[in-house]
């Protein structure tokens, strides 16, 4: 069928600024293509330094000609322009361009057009679970499609769908509404969520409320997606996500995940989010201690085989033991000193440093007789003395020496304390 010039041009042939057919398409550093005249006016006349479509800062103002897109647009134009050779054999120039040179960019454009169409229909379709899975399959592992999704307002659309689904659940609706919420979170979880614009969209209430609801009562996969989202926005520097949530409920949900013998991926993500909550929330450490975080973490540390898990647990214990309630909870657990001492000179250099800091907090900052006794009986003191003979960071060595000097008199009174170590303690006095 012949195409006339009155036919509507494909959306991707239009400049995102002027919405007119592009004559000289150029691409900026964010990967978005504009007509040269429009983007130059944006950059030079208006003095902007952002990408108009995504509002991301531009790494540079260099404009790269998009020759492939220009050939595709010219080809589309030519189909509507009759010429003497229209019914004759293809010209030499057309034969010299392999079909795949146009097919690949054109197929990408059509794919982007289908994505935009799917987003436009998402809020109205009664088959939202299927539609969301379709959107997810289009953007999963495809950076260009993910950028297109964000630029087309995909996060806002999915956020509205999540908010509506959660509202239907709250109004006593069918459980399928919650399934919609879970599928929507799965879409957001495949995005990098590393740029300020994307993070800002996720922080909107229509996104954050459903994400937190999934964290607390979603299925295993949905909880994992919720924690992926929270971890990504935390890593992107978003500290205000914690302001609008109930820290108590969040910590309880995370500790529940850590206590269950579930998939290690769930536990690993739960540790990441718990670290963010404890670090970002002023009341986070006290809330965590109050709902039993120290007990759960000590039990986890005692059985931890993974180096990274052990390091994160020790980091959490260090932060919790900075508050009096945390030190008291640590002293009350019979395995706490043994679990921490086990990691010294065994897991990693970082784990050793963190273990020393934890022991410092509970034996020097606010010592208890039970902790000091456990340090002797579990071999923690022997390990501290061993650290003085190896290469460790100066700050760690300084804490180790002070612990030994301050508490050496107490430790020497135990008959089980080795004679050679007792003599070594005298040398440090």
FENJO-V279390 format. One record per residue. N is the residue number from 1. PSI is psi in radians with two decimals (* if undefined). OMEGA is omega as a letter, one per 30 degrees, with the letter a starting at -180 (* if undefined). Layout:
n: <N | N>
psi: <PSI | PSI>
omega: <OMEGA | OMEGA>
This chain:
n: <1 | 2 | 3 | 4 | 5 | 6 | 7 | 8 | 9 | 10 | 11 | 12 | 13 | 14 | 15 | 16 | 17 | 18 | 19 | 20 | 21 | 22 | 23 | 24 | 25 | 26 | 27 | 28 | 29 | 30 | 31 | 32 | 33 | 34 | 35 | 36 | 37 | 38 | 39 | 40 | 41 | 42 | 43 | 44 | 45 | 46 | 47 | 48 | 49 | 50 | 51 | 52 | 53 | 54 | 55 | 56 | 57 | 58 | 59 | 60 | 61 | 62 | 63 | 64 | 65 | 66 | 67 | 68 | 69 | 70 | 71 | 72 | 73 | 74 | 75 | 76 | 77 | 78 | 79 | 80 | 81 | 82 | 83 | 84 | 85 | 86 | 87 | 88 | 89 | 90 | 91 | 92 | 93 | 94 | 95 | 96 | 97 | 98 | 99 | 100 | 101 | 102 | 103 | 104 | 105 | 106 | 107 | 108 | 109 | 110 | 111 | 112 | 113 | 114 | 115 | 116 | 117 | 118 | 119 | 120 | 121 | 122 | 123 | 124 | 125 | 126 | 127 | 128 | 129 | 130 | 131 | 132 | 133 | 134 | 135 | 136 | 137 | 138 | 139 | 140 | 141 | 142 | 143 | 144 | 145 | 146 | 147 | 148 | 149 | 150 | 151 | 152 | 153 | 154 | 155 | 156 | 157 | 158 | 159 | 160 | 161 | 162 | 163 | 164 | 165 | 166 | 167 | 168 | 169 | 170 | 171 | 172 | 173 | 174 | 175 | 176 | 177 | 178 | 179 | 180 | 181 | 182 | 183 | 184 | 185 | 186 | 187 | 188 | 189 | 190 | 191 | 192 | 193 | 194 | 195 | 196 | 197 | 198 | 199 | 200 | 201 | 202 | 203 | 204 | 205 | 206 | 207 | 208 | 209 | 210 | 211 | 212 | 213 | 214 | 215 | 216 | 217 | 218 | 219 | 220 | 221 | 222 | 223 | 224 | 225 | 226 | 227 | 228 | 229 | 230 | 231 | 232 | 233 | 234 | 235 | 236 | 237 | 238 | 239 | 240 | 241 | 242 | 243 | 244 | 245 | 246 | 247 | 248 | 249 | 250 | 251 | 252 | 253 | 254 | 255 | 256 | 257 | 258 | 259 | 260 | 261 | 262 | 263 | 264 | 265 | 266 | 267 | 268 | 269 | 270 | 271 | 272 | 273 | 274 | 275 | 276 | 277 | 278 | 279 | 280 | 281 | 282 | 283 | 284 | 285 | 286 | 287 | 288 | 289 | 290 | 291 | 292 | 293 | 294 | 295 | 296 | 297 | 298 | 299 | 300 | 301 | 302 | 303 | 304 | 305 | 306 | 307 | 308 | 309 | 310 | 311 | 312 | 313 | 314 | 315 | 316 | 317 | 318 | 319 | 320 | 321 | 322 | 323 | 324 | 325 | 326 | 327 | 328 | 329 | 330 | 331 | 332 | 333 | 334 | 335 | 336 | 337 | 338 | 339 | 340 | 341 | 342 | 343 | 344 | 345 | 346 | 347 | 348 | 349 | 350 | 351 | 352 | 353 | 354 | 355 | 356 | 357 | 358 | 359 | 360 | 361 | 362 | 363 | 364 | 365 | 366 | 367 | 368 | 369 | 370 | 371 | 372 | 373 | 374 | 375 | 376 | 377 | 378 | 379 | 380 | 381 | 382 | 383 | 384 | 385 | 386 | 387 | 388 | 389 | 390 | 391 | 392 | 393 | 394 | 395 | 396 | 397 | 398 | 399 | 400 | 401 | 402 | 403 | 404 | 405 | 406 | 407 | 408 | 409 | 410 | 411 | 412 | 413 | 414 | 415 | 416 | 417 | 418 | 419 | 420 | 421 | 422 | 423 | 424 | 425 | 426 | 427 | 428 | 429>
psi: <2.35 | 2.49 | 2.15 | 2.80 | -0.24 | -0.18 | 2.46 | 2.21 | 2.62 | 2.57 | -0.64 | -0.14 | -0.13 | 2.48 | 2.27 | -0.33 | -0.97 | -0.30 | 0.51 | 2.77 | 2.29 | 2.31 | -0.69 | 1.37 | 2.31 | 2.63 | 2.37 | 3.12 | -0.34 | -0.10 | -0.02 | 2.47 | 2.40 | 2.88 | 2.38 | -0.78 | -0.73 | -0.77 | -0.56 | -0.65 | -0.73 | -0.78 | -0.75 | -0.89 | -0.73 | -0.14 | 0.52 | 2.70 | 0.53 | 2.86 | 2.11 | -0.60 | -0.71 | -0.26 | 0.33 | 2.55 | 2.47 | 2.26 | -0.53 | 2.90 | 0.27 | 2.41 | 2.10 | 2.07 | 2.33 | 1.45 | -0.67 | -0.83 | -0.66 | -0.73 | -0.69 | -0.76 | -0.77 | -0.67 | -0.72 | -0.71 | -0.78 | -0.53 | -0.41 | 0.06 | 1.80 | 2.47 | 2.78 | -0.52 | 0.23 | -0.63 | 0.02 | -3.03 | 2.69 | 2.55 | 2.90 | -0.67 | -0.65 | -0.57 | -0.44 | -0.19 | 1.95 | 2.58 | -0.63 | -0.29 | -0.59 | -0.56 | -0.77 | -0.91 | -0.68 | -0.72 | -0.63 | -0.69 | -0.72 | -0.66 | -0.73 | -0.66 | -0.68 | -0.65 | -0.79 | -0.68 | -0.72 | -0.69 | -0.66 | -0.55 | -0.16 | -0.72 | -0.36 | -0.45 | 2.45 | -0.16 | 1.07 | -0.63 | -0.82 | -0.74 | -0.71 | -0.70 | -0.62 | -0.77 | -0.75 | -0.74 | -0.51 | -0.56 | -0.26 | 2.15 | 0.11 | 1.76 | -0.71 | -0.74 | -0.56 | -0.72 | -0.73 | -0.70 | -0.85 | -0.78 | -0.47 | 0.16 | 0.40 | -0.69 | -0.73 | -0.72 | -0.85 | -0.65 | -0.74 | -0.66 | -0.75 | -0.80 | -0.73 | -0.73 | -0.73 | -0.66 | -0.68 | -0.65 | -0.76 | -0.45 | 0.22 | 0.43 | 3.14 | 2.61 | -0.37 | -0.44 | -0.66 | -0.57 | -0.67 | -0.76 | -0.75 | -0.72 | -0.62 | -0.72 | -0.61 | -0.59 | -0.84 | -0.54 | -0.37 | -0.17 | 2.63 | -0.56 | 0.83 | -0.21 | 2.67 | -0.65 | -0.85 | -0.77 | -0.73 | -0.68 | -0.71 | -0.56 | -0.19 | 2.53 | -0.63 | -0.36 | -0.83 | -0.68 | -0.85 | -0.65 | -0.76 | -0.59 | -0.68 | -0.66 | -0.62 | -0.59 | 0.29 | 3.00 | 3.08 | -0.82 | -0.71 | -0.69 | -0.68 | -0.75 | -0.73 | -0.75 | -0.57 | -0.78 | -0.83 | -0.68 | -0.74 | -0.77 | -0.50 | -0.78 | -0.45 | -0.02 | 0.18 | 1.89 | -0.20 | -0.02 | -0.45 | -0.33 | -0.55 | 0.29 | 2.77 | 1.79 | -0.69 | -0.85 | -0.69 | -0.83 | -0.73 | -0.75 | -0.73 | -0.73 | -0.58 | -0.74 | -0.72 | -0.55 | -0.56 | 2.56 | 1.16 | -2.90 | 2.43 | -0.49 | -0.66 | -0.81 | -0.71 | -0.79 | -0.65 | -0.67 | -0.72 | -0.83 | -0.67 | -0.70 | -0.76 | -0.75 | -0.80 | -0.63 | -0.69 | -0.47 | 2.29 | -0.63 | 0.00 | -0.90 | -0.82 | -0.70 | -0.75 | -0.76 | -0.73 | -0.64 | 0.24 | 0.40 | -0.69 | -0.77 | -0.84 | -0.76 | -0.68 | -0.76 | -0.72 | -0.77 | -0.65 | -0.51 | 0.04 | 2.23 | -0.42 | 2.28 | -0.83 | -0.67 | -0.79 | -0.73 | -0.73 | -0.64 | -0.75 | -0.68 | -0.73 | -0.78 | -0.70 | -0.77 | -0.68 | -0.59 | -0.05 | -0.32 | 2.58 | -0.70 | -0.64 | -0.73 | -0.65 | -0.75 | -0.65 | -0.79 | -0.52 | -0.33 | 2.21 | -0.39 | -0.06 | -0.91 | -0.74 | -0.73 | -0.73 | -0.78 | -0.57 | -0.51 | -0.30 | 2.30 | 0.46 | -0.69 | -1.03 | 2.94 | -0.70 | -0.74 | -0.70 | -0.78 | -0.77 | -0.69 | -0.74 | -0.70 | -0.68 | -0.84 | -0.59 | -0.78 | -0.62 | -0.16 | -0.23 | -0.91 | -0.80 | 1.37 | 2.56 | 2.59 | -0.63 | -0.77 | -0.79 | -0.67 | -0.77 | -0.58 | -0.58 | -0.86 | -0.50 | -0.06 | 0.13 | -0.67 | -0.75 | -0.67 | -0.65 | -0.74 | -0.60 | -0.60 | -0.48 | -0.22 | 0.02 | 2.93 | 1.99 | 2.81 | 2.53 | -0.71 | -0.68 | -0.73 | -0.68 | -0.76 | -0.69 | -0.83 | -0.77 | -0.66 | -0.79 | -0.74 | -0.73 | -0.69 | 0.01 | -0.71 | -0.66 | -0.74 | -0.55 | -0.35 | -0.24 | 2.24 | -0.45 | -0.14 | 2.16 | 2.48 | -0.74 | -0.60 | -0.58 | -0.73 | -0.64 | -0.65 | -0.67 | -0.58 | -0.51 | -0.36 | *>
omega: <a | a | l | a | l | l | l | l | l | a | a | l | a | l | l | a | a | a | l | l | a | l | a | a | l | a | l | a | l | l | l | a | l | l | a | a | a | a | l | l | l | a | a | a | a | l | l | l | l | l | a | a | a | a | l | l | l | l | l | l | l | l | a | l | l | a | a | l | l | l | a | l | l | l | l | l | a | a | a | a | a | l | a | a | a | a | a | a | l | a | l | a | a | l | a | l | a | a | a | l | a | a | a | l | a | l | l | l | l | l | l | l | l | l | l | l | l | l | a | a | a | a | a | a | l | a | a | a | l | a | l | l | l | l | a | a | a | a | a | l | a | a | a | a | l | l | l | l | a | a | a | l | a | a | l | l | a | l | l | l | l | a | l | l | l | l | l | l | a | a | l | a | l | l | l | l | l | l | l | l | a | l | l | l | l | l | a | a | l | l | l | l | a | a | a | a | a | l | l | l | a | a | l | a | a | l | a | a | l | l | l | l | l | l | a | a | l | l | a | a | a | l | l | l | l | a | l | a | a | l | a | a | l | l | l | l | l | a | a | l | a | a | a | a | l | a | a | a | a | a | l | l | a | l | l | l | a | a | a | l | a | l | a | l | l | a | a | l | l | l | l | a | l | l | l | a | a | a | a | a | l | a | a | a | a | l | a | l | a | a | l | a | a | l | a | a | l | l | l | a | a | a | a | l | a | a | a | l | a | a | a | l | l | l | l | l | l | a | a | a | l | l | a | a | l | l | l | l | l | a | a | a | a | a | a | a | a | a | l | a | a | a | a | l | a | a | a | l | l | l | l | l | a | l | l | a | l | a | l | a | a | a | a | a | l | a | l | a | a | l | a | l | l | l | l | a | a | a | l | a | l | l | l | l | l | l | a | a | a | a | l | l | a | a | l | l | a | l | a | a | a | l | a | a | a | a | a | a | l | a | a | a | a | a | l | a | a | a | a | l | l | l | a | l | l | l | a | a | *>
